[in-house]
Amino acid sequence: MSIYHSIDDFLHRLESTLISNKEPVDANRILAELRASYNEMGRNGGRLYLKYADEIKAVLEYPEEVVISEAMYSEFKQGFRQLKKLWQAKRNVESFYIHCCCQIRQLLIFNRVSEEHCRSCHGTLLYYYEENSQMVMKKCQVCRSIYSSRTGTLISASEGLKLSRASKQNLQEVVSPAEWIGYCGE
């Protein structure tokens, strides 16, 4: 299958299963569809945009730790529509994969894109867990500035931090589980 056909199939599948579908969506369904769609598309795109491809693949392998909010899903659908328009207008493979990986990553790593932005560059703040301090921190997707999730203060000495994507357990201390899609008081 050509890379162009692979991208067209990926867009069509997500459009029909997640974007235009009027049925209620839960986090498990979102992740299952992404995993199924991304496997084919990621085979080609992963080689083109390694920066986030490995991270996305790893997250999709452990979906039980992913937290998705209604706002994140709404932003993903909006971003997907823009991505589709970009693809239809330019059919630039490299540009598509860069934007696609950023959209998927923003869906898989908890954020409050409609409420919080980096004070330096206004980029999206993604939630990470810092192993040494055992705290949840927010890292800008664009300029990589790091903020405390509790106080919102900029952390200037970010060298040596061991950041990993914040899990459900990590997020419970800073995010109400009621914000999560599919939360049933687990």
N, C-alpha and C positions, 0 to 999 in steps of 0.2 A: 504494500500500500504506500502511495506517495505521501510525503509529509503534508502536502496541501489537502489531500483527501482525509488524512488523519485529523487535521485541525478542523476541517468541515464536519466530520463525524462527531468530534468532541463537542463542538458548538451546538450541533443539532441535538445530541443526546441531552446535554445539560439544559438546553432551551425547553425541550419537551418534558423532562422529568422534574426539574427544579425551578425553572424561571417562570414559565407560562402556566404550569400546572396549578389548578385552583384548590387542590386537596390540601388539607393541613399537613405541614411538614414538621418532622421531628429531627433531632440531631442525628440519630442513627441512620435515617433515610438519606439525609444530606451527605453524610460521610460515606455511606455505601455507594451512592451514585458517583461521588467524587472519586472514590477509590477505583471503581470500575472504569470510569471515563479516563482518569488520569494515567492508569497503567499503560494504555495504548499510546496516548498522546505524550506521556512522560518519557517513553522509550526514545522518541525522537528529540523532544525538547530538553530532556535532562542533559543531553550532551551539549546542547547549545547554551543552556543557562544553568550551569552547575551551582551557582551561588545559593539558590534556594531549592533546587530540585531534590537534593538529598534530604534536606530538612522536611520538605513536604512529604516525601515518600515515607520517612520515619514516622511522622505524625499520623499518616493514614494507616500505618501498621498497628497503631495502638489507639483506636478511636475512643475507647472508654475513658481516656483522660482529656478529651477535647471538650471545651465549653464553648457553646455558640449562643449568642443572645439574639433576640428578635432584631435589634438594631444592626448587628453584624450581618445577619442574613439579608436584611433589607439593603444594606450598603453593597453586599456581594452581588445581589441581583442588579442593582443600578450599575455597578462596575462591569458586570458581565455584558449588559446591553451596550455599554460604551466600547468594550473590547470587541464585541461582534461587529459594531459599526466600523471600528478601526480596521479589522481584518477584511471586511467587505470593500472598504475604500482603498486600502494599500496593499493587502496580501503580502506584507513584509513578515517573513517567518521569525526573524530574530526579535523584532519589535513585539510581535504577538506573544512569544514565549516570555519575554521580560514582563510585560503587563499581566499576562495570565498567571505567572508564578506569584507576582505581587498580590493579585486579587485573591488567589487561593490561600496564600500565607496570611493575609489579613482576615480571612474567614477561620483559619485553623488556630491562630494564636490570639487569645482573648484581647480585646481592645474596646474602647468606647469612642470610636471614630467620630461620632456625631457630637460628643461632649468634651473630649480631651484632645489637645494638640500640643506638640512641642512648642515651647516658648521661643526657641531660636529660629526654627524654620517652618513651623506649623505642620510638620509631618505627623503621621499617625503614631501613637504611642502603643506599643505592644507589651503585654504583661509577661515578665520573666521571673523566675525564681533564682535567687542568688544563694548558692550552697553554703558559703562561708558564714554569712550573717543570718542565713535562714529567713530571708525576707523577700517579699514580692516587690519587684521593681518594674518600672516602665522604661522601655528603650525606644527611642525614636527610630522608625524604619528608614528615615532619610539621612539624618546627620549623626545618628547613633548616640545622641545625648542620653544620659540615664538619670531618671528621677525616682525618688522614693514614692512608693504607692500610697503610703500613709500621709505624708506631709506635702508631697508634690515638689519638694526642694530638689534642685539640681545636685547630683552627686559628682563632684569634681574629680575625685580620685577613682576613676573607673578602671584603671589598670589592675590586673590581677583578679577581677571579679569572675566568678564561675557561674555564668548565666545559662539556664536551660528554660525551655518553655514552661510556664506555670501550669501545673496540673489542677484538677478539680479540688483536690485537697488543699493545695497552696492557695487557690483563689478564694476559698471559703472565708478566709480571714479578712479579705478586702472587698469582696463582691457578694451581694445577696444571691443565693441560689435561685431565688424567685425570678431573676433576670434571665436565667438559662432556658433555652428551648428544651422542652421535654423534661424539665425538673418536676419530679413527683414526690418531693419530700424524702428522697433516698437517705 
